[in-house]
Amino acid sequence: MFKKIFPFVVLVPFSIFVLLSFLGCGTVTSDSGGSVPPGNPKLFLTNTQTSEVVVVDINAWTIEARFLLPSRVNNWAALSPDGRKICYPSRDTNEVFIVNASLASYEGAVSVSSSPQDIEFTADGLMALVSQNGQVILISIEAKSALNSRSFIDATGASLGVALSPHNNRFYVVCRDASRVLSFTVEATSVTQVSTISVSNSLVDVCFPPASTNFLVSNAYSAREIWVYRATNESQVTTVSCSNGYPCKLAPSPDGTMVYACPVMSYGSNAYVDKIEVSAPSISDVDVRNDLGEPNASFSKGFAVSPDSSVVYLYIGVSGPNQGRILKLNKALTTVLDTLDIPGNFHDYYGSLLYVP
């Protein structure tokens, strides 16, 4: 992959490179002043108040690069199956931003019809399904264009989390305002709604833990619950509740044994996060301030999990110094292995954290 890229860079006239750098078109600034080295695992983090993306070199445990997107992004992000592309729904415009994860650079935008919320790639990584107000829209990653859309049946209002089921290749979308979980199939460029699960409260996110026959739906607005459904027939298996946390945005471990959850809205005890056991569903609150030794923690923003599921990265805000911080934790969220401070306006807003192999 990189043998194809670097000869092209060498052939670009220096005057054009300087002009593009001056204009900020997809440029990357490195802490050391050099280019971003490829081939090492990274963390990509954002927040909802700025358009900046911060790239962390996991092996060196240092900030490797920072670059700007055209506008602010919301709480959600998606990594393509091959780890090459990241999609960020815009908070300020009706667009989805595409980032080249290998080069840590902005590639372009896809225009959509209304405010995009969450996004999930198709299994081949060529397209992605975007949730938005009252509908979903299918976009082409390569062509950077919208292909098709489908309005909700028996549901209205805002939709949030999106996940692709490994069991039936359906996309599941939570419709917060209508208290529904909707499923869609994508064939070629056609999008079809095929099922509706009615629930009793507002919903936030949905996820399919690998190797599990169940999927999880989060409801933190009123019930502080995780609802567990059977993937094969969409029947509810059980409900697990927590005492202090607000389990909103879900991040399953790659080995399928755990799901991690954190808030996405500014309410309640934002310094709590949750861990959910998948095999015999149960939920445990983790107090970031007391249990993890972060007394100045303000918001818990997002989780990322290593491919072997042994390390969990938690992105939090820190009041006082007014900065972000990444906690490197063990799988059980009981031990802080390391910390990394993120200087800048990263303390008081929600965002996303992605692990890029």
C-alpha positions as CSV (number, residue, x, y, z in Angstrom):
1,M,0.0,0.0,0.0
2,F,2.7,2.5,1.0
3,K,4.9,1.6,-2.0
4,K,2.2,3.1,-4.2
5,I,1.8,6.2,-2.1
6,F,5.3,7.5,-1.4
7,P,6.6,7.6,-5.0
8,F,3.7,9.9,-5.9
9,V,4.5,12.2,-3.0
10,V,8.1,12.5,-4.2
11,L,6.9,13.6,-7.7
12,V,4.6,16.4,-6.5
13,P,6.3,19.7,-7.3
14,F,7.5,21.4,-4.1
15,S,5.6,24.6,-4.9
16,I,2.3,22.7,-5.1
17,F,3.1,21.0,-1.8
18,V,3.8,24.3,-0.1
19,L,0.5,25.8,-1.5
20,L,-1.5,22.9,-0.2
21,S,0.1,23.0,3.2
22,F,-0.6,26.8,3.4
23,L,-4.2,26.2,2.6
24,G,-4.5,23.4,5.1
25,C,-5.9,20.9,2.6
26,G,-5.6,17.5,4.3
27,T,-2.2,18.4,5.9
28,V,-0.9,16.8,9.0
29,T,1.2,18.4,11.7
30,S,3.5,16.1,13.7
31,D,4.9,16.8,17.1
32,S,8.3,16.1,15.8
33,G,7.8,18.2,12.7
34,G,8.0,15.2,10.3
35,S,5.6,13.0,8.5
36,V,3.4,10.4,10.1
37,P,5.1,7.0,10.1
38,P,2.9,4.2,8.8
39,G,2.5,0.7,10.0
40,N,1.9,1.2,13.7
41,P,-1.3,1.1,15.7
42,K,-2.9,4.5,16.4
43,L,-5.8,6.1,18.3
44,F,-7.9,8.7,16.5
45,L,-9.8,11.0,18.9
46,T,-12.1,14.0,18.4
47,N,-14.5,16.1,20.4
48,T,-17.8,17.7,19.5
49,Q,-16.6,21.3,20.0
50,T,-13.7,21.5,17.6
51,S,-12.9,20.2,14.2
52,E,-9.5,18.8,15.3
53,V,-8.5,15.2,15.1
54,V,-5.6,14.0,17.3
55,V,-3.6,10.9,16.4
56,V,-1.8,9.0,19.1
57,D,1.0,6.5,18.4
58,I,0.1,3.6,20.7
59,N,3.6,2.0,20.8
60,A,5.4,5.3,21.5
61,W,2.5,6.5,23.6
62,T,2.7,10.0,22.3
63,I,0.7,12.4,20.1
64,E,1.9,11.8,16.6
65,A,-0.2,14.2,14.6
66,R,-3.1,16.7,14.7
67,F,-5.2,17.8,11.7
68,L,-8.4,19.7,11.1
69,L,-11.7,18.7,9.5
70,P,-13.8,21.3,7.6
71,S,-16.2,21.6,10.6
72,R,-17.1,20.1,14.0
73,V,-18.1,16.4,14.2
74,N,-20.5,14.7,16.5
75,N,-20.2,11.8,18.9
76,W,-19.9,9.0,16.4
77,A,-17.3,7.6,14.0
78,A,-16.7,4.5,12.0
79,L,-13.6,2.6,10.8
80,S,-13.7,0.6,7.6
81,P,-13.2,-3.2,7.8
82,D,-9.7,-2.9,6.3
83,G,-8.7,-0.1,8.7
84,R,-8.0,2.4,5.8
85,K,-10.9,4.9,6.1
86,I,-12.6,6.7,8.9
87,C,-16.0,8.4,8.5
88,Y,-17.1,11.3,10.8
89,P,-20.6,12.6,10.6
90,S,-20.5,16.4,10.7
91,R,-22.2,18.3,13.5
92,D,-22.5,21.6,11.6
93,T,-23.2,20.6,8.0
94,N,-25.2,17.9,6.2
95,E,-22.0,16.0,5.4
96,V,-20.0,12.9,6.3
97,F,-16.2,13.5,6.3
98,I,-13.9,10.8,5.0
99,V,-10.3,10.5,6.5
100,N,-7.4,8.4,5.2
101,A,-6.4,6.6,8.4
102,S,-3.1,5.4,6.9
103,L,-2.0,8.9,6.1
104,A,-4.0,10.7,8.9
105,S,-5.4,13.2,6.4
106,Y,-8.8,14.5,5.3
107,E,-9.9,13.1,1.9
108,G,-13.3,14.7,1.2
109,A,-17.0,14.8,2.2
110,V,-20.2,13.2,1.2
111,S,-23.3,15.4,1.2
112,V,-26.4,13.9,2.8
113,S,-30.0,15.3,3.1
114,S,-30.2,16.0,6.8
115,S,-28.1,16.0,10.0
116,P,-26.1,12.8,10.1
117,Q,-25.7,10.9,13.4
118,D,-24.1,7.5,13.4
119,I,-22.5,5.6,10.5
120,E,-21.5,2.0,9.8
121,F,-19.6,0.4,6.8
122,T,-20.9,-2.4,4.7
123,A,-18.9,-5.7,5.1
124,D,-16.8,-5.0,2.0
125,G,-16.1,-1.4,3.1
126,L,-17.2,0.1,-0.2
127,M,-20.3,1.8,1.2
128,A,-21.7,2.9,4.5
129,L,-25.2,3.5,6.0
130,V,-25.8,6.8,7.7
131,S,-28.5,7.4,10.3
132,Q,-30.2,10.8,10.2
133,N,-33.6,12.4,10.9
134,G,-36.4,10.0,9.9
135,Q,-34.3,8.0,7.4
136,V,-31.1,6.2,6.6
137,I,-28.9,7.0,3.6
138,L,-26.5,4.8,1.8
139,I,-23.2,6.4,0.6
140,S,-20.3,5.4,-1.6
141,I,-16.9,5.8,0.0
142,E,-14.9,5.8,-3.2
143,A,-17.3,8.1,-5.2
144,K,-18.0,10.2,-2.2
145,S,-21.7,10.4,-3.1
146,A,-25.1,9.5,-1.8
147,L,-26.5,6.4,-3.5
148,N,-30.0,5.8,-2.0
149,S,-32.1,6.6,1.0
150,R,-35.0,5.0,2.8
151,S,-37.5,6.8,5.1
152,F,-38.5,5.0,8.3
153,I,-41.7,2.9,8.4
154,D,-43.7,3.2,11.7
155,A,-41.1,5.6,13.1
156,T,-40.3,9.3,13.1
157,G,-37.7,11.7,14.5
158,A,-34.1,11.4,15.4
159,S,-32.1,8.2,14.9
160,L,-28.7,7.5,16.6
161,G,-26.7,4.3,16.7
162,V,-26.1,2.0,13.8
163,A,-24.6,-1.5,13.7
164,L,-24.2,-4.3,11.1
165,S,-25.3,-7.7,12.2
166,P,-22.9,-10.6,11.4
167,H,-25.8,-13.0,11.6
168,N,-28.0,-11.8,8.8
169,N,-26.0,-8.9,7.3
170,R,-28.7,-6.4,8.3
171,F,-28.1,-2.9,9.6
172,Y,-29.8,-2.2,12.9
173,V,-30.7,1.5,13.6
174,V,-32.0,2.8,16.9
175,C,-34.8,5.4,16.5
176,R,-34.6,7.5,19.7
177,D,-37.8,9.5,19.4
178,A,-40.1,6.7,18.2
179,S,-38.7,4.0,20.7
180,R,-38.0,1.6,17.9
181,V,-35.1,-0.5,16.6
182,L,-35.3,-0.8,12.8
183,S,-33.4,-3.2,10.6
184,F,-32.5,-2.7,6.9
185,T,-30.9,-4.8,4.2
186,V,-28.6,-3.4,1.5
187,E,-28.5,-5.2,-1.8
188,A,-26.4,-3.5,-4.5
189,T,-27.5,0.1,-3.9
190,S,-31.0,-0.7,-2.7
191,V,-32.0,-0.1,0.9
192,T,-35.0,-1.9,2.4
193,Q,-36.5,-1.8,5.9
194,V,-37.3,-5.4,6.9
195,S,-38.2,-5.4,10.6
196,T,-39.2,-3.1,13.5
197,I,-38.7,-3.8,17.2
198,S,-40.9,-1.7,19.5
199,V,-39.6,-0.7,22.9
200,S,-40.9,1.4,25.8
201,N,-38.2,4.1,26.1
202,S,-35.8,6.2,24.1
203,L,-32.7,4.5,22.8
204,V,-29.2,5.5,22.0
205,D,-27.0,2.8,20.6
206,V,-26.9,-0.8,19.4
207,C,-24.0,-3.3,19.0
208,F,-23.3,-6.9,18.1
209,P,-20.5,-8.5,20.3
210,P,-18.4,-10.8,18.1
211,A,-19.2,-14.5,18.4
212,S,-22.3,-13.8,20.5
213,T,-25.8,-14.8,19.5
214,N,-27.2,-11.7,21.1
215,F,-27.2,-8.0,20.4
216,L,-27.3,-5.1,22.9
217,V,-29.4,-1.9,22.9
218,S,-28.6,1.0,25.3
219,N,-31.2,3.2,26.9
220,A,-29.8,5.8,29.2
221,Y,-32.2,8.7,28.9
222,S,-34.7,7.4,31.4
223,A,-34.0,3.8,32.4
224,R,-30.2,3.4,32.7
225,E,-30.6,0.0,31.1
226,I,-29.1,-2.4,28.5
227,W,-31.6,-4.5,26.7
228,V,-30.4,-7.8,25.3
229,Y,-32.0,-9.3,22.2
230,R,-31.6,-12.7,20.4
231,A,-30.0,-12.0,17.0
232,T,-31.7,-14.9,15.3
233,N,-35.3,-13.9,16.0
234,E,-35.1,-10.4,17.5
235,S,-36.8,-11.5,20.7
236,Q,-35.8,-9.9,24.0
237,V,-33.6,-12.1,26.3
238,T,-33.2,-9.9,29.3
239,T,-32.6,-6.4,30.7
240,V,-29.7,-5.3,32.9
241,S,-29.7,-2.1,34.9
242,C,-27.0,0.0,36.5
243,S,-27.1,2.3,39.5
244,N,-24.9,5.3,38.6
245,G,-23.7,5.1,35.1
246,Y,-25.5,6.2,31.9
247,P,-24.7,3.5,29.4
248,C,-25.1,5.2,26.0
249,K,-22.4,4.7,23.4
250,L,-21.4,1.0,23.2
251,A,-18.0,-0.5,22.4
252,P,-17.7,-4.4,22.2
253,S,-14.4,-6.1,22.8
254,P,-13.1,-8.0,19.8
255,D,-13.2,-11.3,21.7
256,G,-17.0,-10.8,22.3
257,T,-16.9,-11.2,26.1
258,M,-17.4,-7.6,27.1
259,V,-19.2,-4.4,26.0
260,Y,-18.1,-1.0,27.4
261,A,-20.4,1.9,27.6
262,C,-20.1,5.6,28.4
263,P,-22.4,8.7,28.3
264,V,-22.8,10.8,25.2
265,M,-24.9,13.6,26.7
266,S,-24.3,16.2,29.3
267,Y,-26.3,15.0,32.2
268,G,-26.1,12.9,35.4
269,S,-22.9,11.3,36.7
270,N,-20.7,11.8,33.7
271,A,-17.6,10.4,35.4
272,Y,-19.2,6.9,35.5
273,V,-18.6,4.3,32.8
274,D,-20.0,0.8,32.5
275,K,-18.8,-2.7,31.6
276,I,-21.3,-5.4,30.5
277,E,-20.5,-9.1,30.7
278,V,-21.9,-10.7,27.5
279,S,-22.2,-14.4,28.3
280,A,-24.4,-14.0,31.4
281,P,-25.5,-10.4,30.9
282,S,-24.7,-8.2,33.9
283,I,-23.6,-4.6,34.2
284,S,-21.1,-2.9,36.6
285,D,-20.5,0.8,37.2
286,V,-17.0,2.1,37.3
287,D,-16.4,5.5,39.0
288,V,-13.6,7.2,37.0
289,R,-12.9,9.6,39.8
290,N,-12.6,7.1,42.7
291,D,-12.1,3.7,41.1
292,L,-9.6,4.9,38.5
293,G,-7.9,7.6,40.5
294,E,-9.0,10.6,38.4
295,P,-10.6,13.1,40.9
296,N,-10.8,15.8,38.2
297,A,-12.5,13.8,35.6
298,S,-15.4,15.7,34.0
299,F,-16.7,13.7,31.0
300,S,-16.1,10.2,29.8
301,K,-16.1,10.4,26.0
302,G,-15.4,7.0,24.5
303,F,-13.8,3.6,24.5
304,A,-11.4,1.8,22.1
305,V,-10.3,-1.8,22.6
306,S,-7.1,-3.4,21.4
307,P,-7.5,-6.3,18.8
308,D,-6.6,-8.9,21.4
309,S,-9.1,-7.4,23.9
310,S,-6.5,-7.1,26.7
311,V,-6.2,-3.3,26.7
312,V,-9.0,-0.8,26.9
313,Y,-8.5,2.9,26.1
314,L,-10.9,5.4,27.8
315,Y,-11.0,9.0,26.6
316,I,-12.0,11.4,29.4
317,G,-12.1,15.2,30.0
318,V,-10.1,16.7,32.9
319,S,-11.2,19.9,34.6
320,G,-8.6,22.2,36.2
321,P,-6.0,21.8,33.5
322,N,-8.8,21.8,31.0
323,Q,-7.5,19.1,28.7
324,G,-8.3,15.6,27.5
325,R,-6.7,12.4,28.8
326,I,-6.5,8.8,27.6
327,L,-6.4,6.1,30.2
328,K,-4.8,2.8,29.2
329,L,-6.7,0.2,31.3
330,N,-6.8,-3.5,31.7
331,K,-9.8,-5.5,30.4
332,A,-11.7,-5.4,33.7
333,L,-11.3,-1.6,34.1
334,T,-9.7,-2.1,37.5
335,T,-6.1,-1.0,36.7
336,V,-4.7,2.1,35.1
337,L,-1.7,0.9,33.0
338,D,-0.7,4.4,31.7
339,T,-2.1,7.8,30.9
340,L,-1.6,10.3,28.1
341,D,-2.6,14.0,28.4
342,I,-4.2,15.7,25.3
343,P,-3.5,19.5,25.5
344,G,-6.1,21.8,24.1
345,N,-9.9,22.2,24.3
346,F,-10.6,18.5,24.9
347,H,-11.9,18.6,28.5
348,D,-15.5,19.6,28.4
349,Y,-17.1,18.0,25.4
350,Y,-18.0,14.6,24.1
351,G,-16.3,12.9,21.2
352,S,-15.1,9.7,19.6
353,L,-12.1,7.4,20.1
354,L,-11.1,4.8,17.5
355,Y,-8.4,2.1,17.5
356,V,-6.7,1.9,14.1
357,P,-4.4,-1.2,13.7
